[in-house]
Amino acid sequence: MNLKIAAIRENGANERRVALVPDVAVRIKRLGCDVALEAGAGIASSYPDSAYKDVSIEADKKMLLSSANILLAVEPPSVEIVQAMKPGAILISFVYGRNNTALVRALRDGKITGFAMEQIPRISRAQAMDALSSQATLAGYYSVLLGAVHMPKILPMMTTAVGSLRAAQVLIMGLGVAGLQALATAHRLGAVTEGYDVRPETRDEAHSLGSKFVETGVDATGQGGYARELTADEKAKVRAVLSDHIARSDLIVTTAAVPGRKAPRLIDAEQIAKMKPGSVIVDLGAEGGGNCEGTKAGETVQVGPATIVGPVNLPSCLAEQASELYSKNILNLLQQIIKDGKLTLDMTDEVVAKTLVTHDGKITSEAVRQVIEGPAAVAASAIPSPTAKG
């Protein structure tokens, strides 16, 4: 009997993506699997049920959940969805286990193998599975467009019959995947661009995109592709350099975020007060508390002379292509764990081991387990049991 891989319809208020697009469904079937989709799951992202060929469209969600060997989703699913899955099944979705402890407990207690897409390791061979990066690429692109429609001026220089209009000054803070895409987009649209990151190795990337790099003299390179926390002295030094660049900017996009954790503060109220009237900040860290003082997630607010836009779930605004990229990320993961139509979990594989959050009734992610079970429980389990002597 073939493995059944099913995708559900997302229920989040701001979620329009779907975990399975028609082209990827065809490629999953080539792995020797049956494919099912909850009725209407792709409509919000421009994929009607009729676009899915040789896919079982099922209206009964409970039946779908109870029969699927592998369940695909975008957002962390509800506890009720997990409890409706059959024991031993697999969930592939974003999980953010440290923030969704009830979900992780449900996965553990239901003996569901949970793959957390935000935990895909940032190594070369896993790039095609890196859902955080694929979604951040679209968020970075869209952030500049979002900022542009809130600005009282245009981005490029323009010559008119009555004189020339100066190009806007755009500062991108945080040159990860989203930041570099934002920098490239602003440059393509004709703005004068500069980028800043606490990791000086991003300097060459900024220059390659035709932008200046803000030099602060502080190196905060961290592990896993993320920046480390700055010391108090380092923060003061960086602030002194950045304040001038912030004051001169017409548009700022801040992108500093670590999945599942509070966003670092990059811009404070004093710096905002010295910005130009009509300036705009697009804060991509809004969902994590904001990179800017005064940011409100999901709202656009006026703080002194500046407008601060706090978007949530930007990839969902580009749902068609965000779904396409995410679905391909999942496909590449499935190709690692399905061989000749059969499930093959190699626990020695770095991608499998680091992406798993639960397996066989246990929480396998140490970071998540510490939050749920406590450091003492994790430490105790690492101590070998004493061997009885005869």
Sequence and secondary structure as in RCSB ss.txt:
>XXXX:A:sequence
MNLKIAAIRENGANERRVALVPDVAVRIKRLGCDVALEAGAGIASSYPDSAYKDVSIEADKKMLLSSANILLAVE
PPSVEIVQAMKPGAILISFVYGRNNTALVRALRDGKITGFAMEQIPRISRAQAMDALSSQATLAGYYSVLLGAVH
MPKILPMMTTAVGSLRAAQVLIMGLGVAGLQALATAHRLGAVTEGYDVRPETRDEAHSLGSKFVETGVDATGQGG
YARELTADEKAKVRAVLSDHIARSDLIVTTAAVPGRKAPRLIDAEQIAKMKPGSVIVDLGAEGGGNCEGTKAGET
VQVGPATIVGPVNLPSCLAEQASELYSKNILNLLQQIIKDGKLTLDMTDEVVAKTLVTHDGKITSEAVRQVIEGP
AAVAASAIPSPTAKG
>XXXX:A:secstr
   EEEE     TT    S  HHHHHHHHTTT EEEEETTTTGGGT  GGG TT EEES HHHHHHH SEEE SS
   HHHHHTS TT EEEE   TTT HHHHHHHHHTT EEEEGGG   SGGGGGG HHHHHHHHHHHHHHHHHHHH
SSS SS EEETTEEE   EEEEE  SHHHHHHHHHHHHTT EEEEE S GGGHHHHHHTT EE   S   B STT
SB    HHHHHHHHHHHHHHHHH SEEEE    TTS     B HHHHHTS TT EEEETTGGGT SBTT  TT E
EEETTEEEE  S GGGGGHHHHHHHHHHHHHHHHHHHEETTEE   TTSHHHHHHEEEETTEE  HHHHHHHH H
HHHHHHHS       
